[in-house]
Amino acid sequence: MSQERYDYIIVGGGSAGCVLANRLSADSSHRVCLLEAGPSCKSLVVATPGAFAYFMFSKKYNWMFDSEPVTEIRNGQPVFCPQGKGLGGGSAINAMIYIRGHRSDYDHWAALGNRGWGFDDLLPYFRKNECNERGGDEYHGDSGPLQVSNCRNYYRVNEHFLKAAAEAGYPQTDDFNGPQHEGVGFYQFTIGKGKRCSAAHAYLYPVMGRQNLEVRCGAQVTRILFDGKRAVGVECRANGQSQQVYADKEVIVSSGAYNSPKLLMLSGIGERKLLDETGIDVLYDLPGVGQNLQEHVDSCVLQESLKSDGFTTSALGLLKNAAEPFRYLFGRKGKLESSITQAGGFLRTSEELDVPDVQLHFIPLLYDDSGRDLKLMSRNGYSCHVCVLRPKSKGRMTLRSSDPDDPPRIDLNFFEHPDDRKTLVDGIRLARKILAAPSFDEYRGAEISPGPDAQSDEEILARAKARLGLVYHPVGTCKMGNDELAVVDDELRVRGLERLRVVDASIMPTLIGGNTNAPVMVIAEKAADLILG
Ligand SMILES: Cc1cc2nc3c(=O)[nH]c(=O)nc-3n(C[C@H](O)[C@H](O)[C@H](O)COP(=O)(O)OP(=O)(O)OC[C@H]3O[C@@H](n4cnc5c(N)ncnc54)[C@H](O)[C@@H]3O)c2cc1C
């Protein structure tokens, strides 16, 4: 078994890990090792924004987790929980929507006692992270590593969605990340010059040549090594061989909201009872590991279209788009230059609320089951997906066994809190109101889901559950804080242990009201400053 030494070991090269690898290795005296279980992701398919759907079928780039089945959700089938695998992690397979959430999300973290995590503390990091093609201002950066661009080559039906929302009485905004977060509009995307800008494209690939940075793909960390309570290295498997890699300064776990708590538990850090059940020796009893799981619960209104100008997987639809791969290959143009989700918004289901409580993703096709229902997708139609922005129900992630190859057990527990049920139903009604506005008259066919016979709250909820999906934003499983379920402190150090941090989506104490990629990169930017002092 070979042994190597570095100053910092980063476990996981996803949205957070790539930022850390760049920032920690900027000083050439620091020896940094990034260990990533998946591939390098330097491929055309990852770079192509329109290839999003492919990743929902790819074991190479996606951990392909499933939730535990619940009878009334998706008719007892598991909810698909994709997670990025490879350099870039989630940012290499995501829908590239660039969102920060609402300033109150971060102010809430600070109010929970997390010093330095309010919106005004983080805004400089958002600006540092971003290179927005619209230019910089007090909200936006114009010289950061992350390329952010406007929506291009969108499907025409999106314009009808925006007009219909205005007719239904909802505000418009042209910048969800500026002074007016609330409203509907076109999203901006982490795309630059027609190519996906993952965290790896932004932060890692440009610095891979640094002599003091070792990036190893196909290296799955199976255990953190300790000397007493001090993390001293990790054990990983690469090419069928077991290796130990040592860290003189810190081990930083950035493996994502499911794999980070999993690795802690495999290393003996977690709730004693749960570890005992799987036969893992307890190093430190930390009950919050894997608890506090929050995700964006999503369901949809699916509407048949009388027109055929959206996207379908029918023979005719595919034929219509047959030239798109060539337009993209020979000029980075056309439909493949864009994400498939192009417009949406942040709205309040009740005027009494201070901030939006639902997010809409409008999709110019019949999109259900993470795009894996190809039969449904072969029909002409469009979907308005609705997600509950700040779910009050909390799920949890636990181990199936002590085998690192076993996928985690994911209990989403979506509907425990009645407010979440109400918000989802109200959100579906809101989406229906938009799709019923005059601008959709020339498009509107039959409503496929919830369906015209679903009118009461109970009927809508039942249909929403049958089509339940995710926006793929799991967080909170190694939450930052100071209560008994907190796993890391506000410098992201694992409580009760030394030289060990967690830096990724799992540290969010509460789910922010928006897509999570940029917020995770910002967490890592701040963490790098905390680590380097
Ligand atoms: C399908 C999908 C669509 C999304 N769409 C959007 C969107 O449009 N906009 C947006 O803002 N957000 C989106 N997100 C969410 C966003 O991408 C994630 O929140 C973000 O990438 C999480 O970053 P992370 O660093 O916490 O984890 P990840 O990026 O998941 O990184 C974790 C990395 O660790 C690696 N790893 C795991 N275990 C080990 C181990 N034991 N050893 C070594 N390596 C390991 C993984 O392979 C992975 O590369 C989407 C996510 C998905 C999955």
The ligand as a Tripos MOL2 file, in Angstrom:
@<TRIPOS>MOLECULE
LIG
   53    58     1     0     0
SMALL
NO_CHARGES

@<TRIPOS>ATOM
      1 C1        -29.2870   17.0800  -12.3890 C.3       1 LIG1
      2 C2        -28.9750   18.3180  -11.5990 C.ar      1 LIG1
      3 C3        -29.4420   19.5510  -12.0490 C.ar      1 LIG1
      4 C4        -29.1700   20.7110  -11.3230 C.ar      1 LIG1
      5 N1        -29.4980   21.9340  -11.8440 N.ar      1 LIG1
      6 C5        -29.0380   23.0520  -11.2290 C.ar      1 LIG1
      7 C6        -29.1590   24.3190  -11.8460 C.ar      1 LIG1
      8 O1        -29.6690   24.4410  -12.9650 O.2       1 LIG1
      9 N2        -28.6880   25.4130  -11.1960 N.ar      1 LIG1
     10 C7        -28.1040   25.3150   -9.9590 C.ar      1 LIG1
     11 O2        -27.7300   26.3550   -9.3970 O.2       1 LIG1
     12 N3        -27.9650   24.1220   -9.3570 N.ar      1 LIG1
     13 C8        -28.3680   22.9880   -9.9710 C.ar      1 LIG1
     14 N4        -28.1490   21.7850   -9.4020 N.ar      1 LIG1
     15 C9        -27.5570   21.7250   -8.0560 C.3       1 LIG1
     16 C10       -26.0570   22.0020   -7.9950 C.3       1 LIG1
     17 O3        -25.4060   21.5450   -9.1480 O.3       1 LIG1
     18 C11       -25.5070   21.3460   -6.7210 C.3       1 LIG1
     19 O4        -26.1420   21.9260   -5.5980 O.3       1 LIG1
     20 C12       -24.0110   21.5100   -6.5540 C.3       1 LIG1
     21 O5        -23.3180   21.0500   -7.6820 O.3       1 LIG1
     22 C13       -23.5510   20.7530   -5.3040 C.3       1 LIG1
     23 O6        -22.1810   20.9590   -5.1380 O.3       1 LIG1
     24 P1        -21.3670   20.1230   -4.0650 P.3       1 LIG1
     25 O7        -19.9690   20.5880   -4.1370 O.co2     1 LIG1
     26 O8        -22.0710   20.1850   -2.7730 O.co2     1 LIG1
     27 O9        -21.4690   18.6060   -4.5280 O.3       1 LIG1
     28 P2        -21.1400   17.9700   -5.9420 P.3       1 LIG1
     29 O10       -21.0050   19.0180   -6.9730 O.co2     1 LIG1
     30 O11       -22.1330   16.8940   -6.1470 O.co2     1 LIG1
     31 O12       -19.6800   17.3690   -5.7560 O.3       1 LIG1
     32 C14       -19.3770   16.2370   -4.9990 C.3       1 LIG1
     33 C15       -18.2580   15.5150   -5.7150 C.3       1 LIG1
     34 O13       -17.6770   14.5740   -4.8200 O.3       1 LIG1
     35 C16       -17.4460   13.3770   -5.5100 C.3       1 LIG1
     36 N5        -17.4440   12.3000   -4.5120 N.ar      1 LIG1
     37 C17       -18.4980   11.8360   -3.8200 C.ar      1 LIG1
     38 N6        -18.0990   10.8870   -2.9570 N.ar      1 LIG1
     39 C18       -16.7710   10.7510   -3.1070 C.ar      1 LIG1
     40 C19       -15.8040    9.9250   -2.4910 C.ar      1 LIG1
     41 N7        -16.1220    9.0530   -1.5260 N.pl3     1 LIG1
     42 N8        -14.5000   10.0200   -2.8970 N.ar      1 LIG1
     43 C20       -14.1550   10.9230   -3.8730 C.ar      1 LIG1
     44 N9        -15.0580   11.7220   -4.5030 N.ar      1 LIG1
     45 C21       -16.3430   11.6480   -4.1050 C.ar      1 LIG1
     46 C22       -18.5870   13.2950   -6.4870 C.3       1 LIG1
     47 O14       -18.3110   12.4120   -7.5420 O.3       1 LIG1
     48 C23       -18.7390   14.7340   -6.9210 C.3       1 LIG1
     49 O15       -17.9410   15.0400   -8.0310 O.3       1 LIG1
     50 C24       -28.4380   20.6090  -10.0940 C.ar      1 LIG1
     51 C25       -27.9710   19.3700   -9.6510 C.ar      1 LIG1
     52 C26       -28.2310   18.2280  -10.3940 C.ar      1 LIG1
     53 C27       -27.7060   16.9100   -9.8900 C.3       1 LIG1
@<TRIPOS>BOND
     1     1     2 1
     2     2     3 ar
     3     2    52 ar
     4     3     4 ar
     5     4     5 ar
     6     4    50 ar
     7     5     6 ar
     8     6     7 ar
     9     6    13 1
    10     7     8 2
    11     7     9 ar
    12     9    10 ar
    13    10    11 2
    14    10    12 ar
    15    12    13 ar
    16    13    14 ar
    17    14    15 1
    18    14    50 ar
    19    15    16 1
    20    16    17 1
    21    16    18 1
    22    18    19 1
    23    18    20 1
    24    20    21 1
    25    20    22 1
    26    22    23 1
    27    23    24 1
    28    24    25 2
    29    24    26 1
    30    24    27 1
    31    27    28 1
    32    28    29 2
    33    28    30 1
    34    28    31 1
    35    31    32 1
    36    32    33 1
    37    33    34 1
    38    33    48 1
    39    34    35 1
    40    35    36 1
    41    35    46 1
    42    36    37 ar
    43    36    45 ar
    44    37    38 ar
    45    38    39 ar
    46    39    40 ar
    47    39    45 ar
    48    40    41 1
    49    40    42 ar
    50    42    43 ar
    51    43    44 ar
    52    44    45 ar
    53    46    47 1
    54    46    48 1
    55    48    49 1
    56    50    51 ar
    57    51    52 ar
    58    52    53 1
@<TRIPOS>SUBSTRUCTURE
     1 LIG1         1 GROUP 0 **** ****
